[in-house]
Amino acid sequence: MLTAWQGFTLQTLPLARWQAGSLAYRLIGLWGNWRAGSWLLQWAEPLGVLLIALVLGFAPFFDTGLIGVLLIATGAYWLLLTLTDDQRQSVTPIHWGLLLYFAMMVLSTAFSPEKKLALTGLIRFSLYLGFFLLAAQVLRSPRWRNWLLTSYLHLALVVTVYGLRQQIHGVDQLATWNDPTSPLANATRVYSYLGNPNVLSSYLLPAITLSIAALLLWQGWLPKLLAGMMVVLNTACLYFTGSRGGWLGLMVALVVLFLLARYWYAAALPQFWRRWLLPLVFGSFGAAVLGAILTVEAVRLRVMSIFAGRGDSSNNYRINVWESVFKMIGDFPILGIGPGNGVFKKVYPLYARTGFENALGAYSVFLEHILEIGWFGFASFLWLLILTLSQGLNQLGRLRRLGDDQGLWLMGAIAGGAALLTQGCFDTVWYRPVINTLWWLMVAIVAGFAVPTPEPDPAES
């Protein structure tokens, strides 16, 4: 069983043999001699980190056009670094999973009923792919990893503070985000600079998990105080979004983060806490959640609305969209309709119920994948998730054995990715560049840790 699992997650795949005979792999470092004499590429890593930081920094505040230009720049810069890579780093299992995932998107595009729109979706995905590839490459360095994640946390704090200001002073509600028949119909849901409370909650989930990691990682009382303030303010702002998916994502994130922390600090725990820490913490956590539901009316009403079925307008809208999506999947089960919400908006009205023709997506990341790239493409997406988790846990064990505190960032990334997936089960916010880039940043953090020792140059063997 263990051997089968290792093979499934590519832990035993002889990648070095493939690399030694692969023409494609030999393209890496093709212009290595030019890089040695280039003044610009002496700053290769800082420039890459700067590009990633610009994407993350502009995404909450500017339109998608500017973000698209920056994503093109990140992809082009990654290609330049790859062709001039003088260390010939090995690819990781995550990269192989991503290759299959991309291939299924290409195949789905080729057979899409709306090929031009699907090609646009494929190009957009390629931009995020370039962002991931560059981030995974530059995040190998602990120095630049610390710098980039610290920058993101400070940026998220700016977004959070503005969201809290909206809660204090009030803000116009840009859409009917609450059920008109609910006692919370006129309640304020903050959205900061992002224009939508669900998008804001999704943006804050990785900020919370990474700020918890920073609280454990940063040295000195002042940095720890700052990290603790980030945790509190980000969590408060997420609460004020009123996003049920965001709240569920946060609970999953905290559970995952605690389990990883229990593993990380296991050797330092006395025997009593090794046995009783999990039941005590989860019991207390469950009691706190139940207490909040029973005593805080806003929490109780929002939580109970999850189980209201069609009695809640938001639920009813999603259910109607999901029913139409199931019909679409039935007609396009193998390769889907093609990637991108452009295809969705073209095909969906043919299946939509009257009054529900204007959906932006399937309101579920998983349903969206099945619809866009079919069941085979969805399987490739699940495989990518499994590879990412497997590599993350393997590298966490390695860092734990080495006593490397950088593993705390890895824990935050795994928990942040789990939180985004949880909210994505019931929402369609991943089409926003500000959220999509964060998802690929979480995967890139894991891939950055997963990069193995460089293989010898096959030309020299």
N, C-alpha and C positions, 0 to 999 in steps of 0.2 A: 504493500500500500504506500509506504514511504517513497519507494523508488518510483512508483507511478506518479505520485504527487510531484516529486522533484522533476520528473520528465515533463509533466504538464505545465509546470511553472518555469521551465527552461533552465533549471538550476544545474542540470547535468548535460546540457547541450554543448557539444564541442565547438563553441564559436571560434576558437583560435584556429582550428583547421579550416573553417570556411573563410576566415579573414586572410589566411595565408594564401589561398588560391582565388580569392575574389577580385575581379577586375574593378567592381564598384568600390570595394574597400580601399583599393590602391589609389583612388582619386583623392582620398583624404591625405592632405599634405602635399598635393601635386605641386603647389607653388611655395613649398616650404623655404626654398632658398631666397625667394623674394621677401618673405616675411623677416628673415634674419637681418636684412638690410633696410627694412622699412621703419622710419621714425614713428609713423602713425601706429603701427601694430605693436610697438613696444608698450603701448597702453591698451592692448587688446581687451583685457578683462575689465578695467575701469570703464572703457567706452561701452562695452556690452551691458554692464550693470547700469550705466547711465541711461541707455536706451530702454531697458526694462523698467527703470524707475520713472522715466517719462511717461510710458504707457500707463503704469499704475497711478501716477500722479495726475494725469490729465483725464483719465477715464471717468471719475465722478463728476467732472465739471464741464466737459466739452462734448460736442456732438460726435456722432460715429464717424463722420468724414475725417476729422483730424486723427482720431484713434486708428482709423484704417491706414492713413499715411504712415503713422508711427509703426504699425504692425508690419507694413511692407518693409520699412527700414530695418526692423529687427530680423526679419527673414533673410533679407539681402546680406545683412552683417553676419548672420550665422553662416551663410554659404561662404562668405569670404574667409571667415575664421576656419571653416572646415577644410577648404582648399589649401589653406596655408598652415594647417596644424602640424607642427613639427614633433609632437609627442605621440600622434597616432593612437588616440584613446580608443578602447574597445567600445562597441555598442553594448547596451544592456538589454535584458529581457523586456523591459518596458518599451524600448525602442522597437523591438520586434513586434510586440503586441500592437503598437501604434501603426506600424507599417501595414499589418493586416487590416486594421480598422480603416486606415486611409484607402487601402485597395478596395474594400467593400463600398466605400463612399464613391469611388471612381466608377465602379461597376454599376452602382445604383443610378448614378448620373447618366451613364450611357443608355440605360433602359428606362429612364424617367419619361412619363407622359408629357412633361414640360421641361424639355432638355435645357433650354436657355436659362430658365429660372433655377434649375438644378445646378447648372454650371456656376451660376452666381453664388449659390450656397456652397459649392465645393471650393470656390476661390476664397470665400470668407473663412471656411474651415482651414484652408491651407495657410492663411495668415495667422490663425491661432496656433497652428502646428509650428510655424516658424518662431513664434513667441516662445512656445514650450522648448523647442530645440536650443534656442539661445540661452534661455533661463537655466535649463538643465546643465548646460556647459559652463556657464559662469558661476553657478551656485555650487560647483565642486569646492570652491575656495571658502574656508570658514570665515575669512576676513570679509569677503564681499557678501557672503550670506548674511552675516551679522548686520552689515551696513544696509543691505537692501530691505531686510525684514524690519529693522528698526525704523527705516524711512517709511515703510508702509504703515507701521503702527502709529507713527506720529501723524501721518496723513489721515488715517482712520479716526484719530482723535479730533481732528478739525471737523470732519464730517459729523461725528458724534455730538460735538458741542453745539453745532448749528441745529441738529435735530432736537437736542434738549431745549434749546432756546425756543423752538417752535412749540414744544410742549408747554413751556412756561407762559409764553405770550400769545399762543394761538396761531393758527395758520389755516388758510383756505384749503378745503378738501377738494382736490382736482377731479375727483370722480366719486361714484357711489361705492365706496369701499366697505360700508357697513350695510347690513340688511335693513331696509327702511322700516320694517316692522319690529325691529329689535329695540330694547331700551337703550342700546348703544348707538342708535342711528345717527345721533348728532355728536358722538364722541370724536375727539381729535386723534388722528393717526399721523404720526410724524413721518416725513420722507426726506428731510434734509435737502441736499442738492440733487438727489436722484429722482425726484418726481413721482415716486411710488413707494409706499411703505413696505411692500413685499420685497422689492428690489433692495431697499435699505437694509432690511433684516438679513437678507442673504449676504450682503456686503459685510455686515458686522460679524457674521459667524466665524470666519477665519481670524478676524481681528481679536475676538474673544479668546479663541484657543491659543493663538500665538502670543497674546499678552499674558496669558497664564504661564506659557513656556518662558517668556521673558522674566516673569516674576521669580521663577525658579533659577533662571540662568544668569541674569544680570547681577553683578557684584556691587556691594555698597548699599547703604540704607537709602540714599537718595534715588538711585535708579530703581531699586525695588519699590519705593514709594510711588514713583511715576508709573511703573508697571501695574501696581495694585490699583492706582487711580484709573488707569486704562481699563482694567477688568471691570471695575464697578460702573464707570460711565458708559462703556460699550454695552454692558448687560442692561443697564437702565434704559438706554436708548432703544435697544432691541425690544424691550418690554413695551415701550410706548409706541412702537410701530403697530402693535395689535395684530401682528402676523402669526396666525396659528401654525403655519408651516415653519416659520422662524423659531417659534417656541419649541416645536418638536425637534427641530434641528439642534437647538441649544441643548436640550435634554440628552439627545444621542451623543453630542460632542462631549458633554461632561462625563457621561458613562464611559465612552471610549478613552477619554483622556485619563480618567481615574484608573481604569484597568491597565493602561500602559504605564502610568506612574507607579502602580502597585508592583508591576514587574520590574521596573527600573530600580526602585528602592528596596526590593525584597530582601537583599542581603543585609541591609541596615536595620531591618525591623526585628524587634524582640519576638520570641516565639508566640506570645499571647496575641500580638497584633497581626502576625502572619495568619493566624487561624480566624480571628474575629474581625479584622478590619473590613473585609468585604461585606459581611452581613450587617455590621453596624453602620457603615457608610450608606449602603443601599437602603437599609431600613430607615435611616434618618432622612435620606433624600426623598424616598417615597412619602414619608410622613410630612415633610415640608411641602411637597407638591400637593398632597391631599389637603393640607391645612390651607394653602393658598386658594385652592378651588372652593373650599367651604367658607372661607372668611372674606375673600376679596371678590366683590360682585362682578367687576369687570373681567376678572380671570374666569370666574364660574360661567358667566354668560358666553364668553368666547370658547371655552372648552366644551361646554354642552352643545354649542352650535355645530361642533364636529359631528355629533351623533344625531343631529336633527334631520338628516337626509335632505329631502327636497323642501323641508320646512324652512331652510335657510337659503336666501337668494343666491349667495355665492356657491353653496353646495349644489343647488339646482342647476346653475349655469354650467358648472364643471361636469355634472352628471350628463347633461344633454350633449356637451362637447364630447365626452368620453364615448357615449353611445354612437355618435357619428364616426368617431375615430375607429371604433371596433369594426364598423361597416367598411371603412376605407382599408383597414388592414386585411379584411376578408377578401377584398378585391385585388390587393397588391401584397400578398404575403411573403413572397420570396425575396425580392429586391426593393420593395417599397416604392414610394412615389418620387424619391430623390431628396437630397439634402437641402436644408434651408427653409425658413418660414415663408419665402416667396412662393415656393411650390405649394406649401400648405394652404396659403391664402387663396391660391388659384383653384385648387381641387376641393377644398373643404366645403365651400358653399353648395357644391353639387350633392352633398350628403347631409348638410345641416338641416336641423329642424327650423321651422319658421320662427323668426324672432331671435335666432341664435347664429346668425350667419357671419358675425364679425370677430370670431375668435382669432387670436394671434398665434396660437399653438395648441398643442394637445393637453396642456396643463399637467404634464407629467414627463419628466426626462426619459423615463423608460418607455412609455408609450410612444413618445416622439421618435425614439430610435427605431422601434419596431416599424412605425409608419414610414419613416424616411428611408431606411436602408434595409428593411425586411428582417425576417427572423435570423438569417445568416449574419447580417450586419450587426444585429443586436447581440448575437453570440460573440462576435468579435469584440464588442464593447464590454461585455461581461468578462471576457478573457483579459482584456486590458486592465479592468478593475482588479481582477484576481492577481495578475502579475504585479501590479503596483502595490497591493497590500502585502503580497508575499515578499517582495523586495524590501518594503518598508520594515516589516517585522524582522527579516533576516539581518538587515543593517542595524536595526535597533539592538539586536542581540550582540552584534559585533562591537558596536560603540559602548554598550554596557560592559562588556568584558575589558575593553580598553580604558574604561573610566573617562570617556570623552563626553563632556557635557553638551556638545553639539547635538547629541541625541535628543535633547529636549525640544529643539526646533523640529526635529523629525516627528516627535510625538504630537506637537501642535499641528503640523501639516496633515498627518493621518486623521486626527480628530476633526480638523477643519474640512477636509475632503468628505468625511463621513457626514458631517452636518449639512454640507451643500447637497449631497446626494439625497439626504432625508427630506429637506425642503423641496428638492426637485421632484420628489415623488408626486407632489400635489400642486406644483406651480410651473410657470413657463418663463421664469426670469432668466434662464440661461442664454436666451437670445441677446440679452444686453451685453455689450462688450465689457462693461465694468465687472460683471459676474463671471463671464466666460474666461476672462484673463485671470481672475482669481482662482478658478478651478484648475486651469493649466499651471498656474504658479504652484499650487499644492502638489500636483503630480511632478512638476519639475524639481521641487525640493527633494522628494523621494528619489527621483532619478539621479539627482546630483550626488546623493549619498551612495547610490547603488553603482556608480561607475567603478569598475574594478581596476586592478593594477594594469597599466598599459602593456599590451602585448609587444613582443619584439617585431621590428619591421621585417616582413617576409622577404623583402628584397635583400636584406642583409644576412639571411639565414642560409 
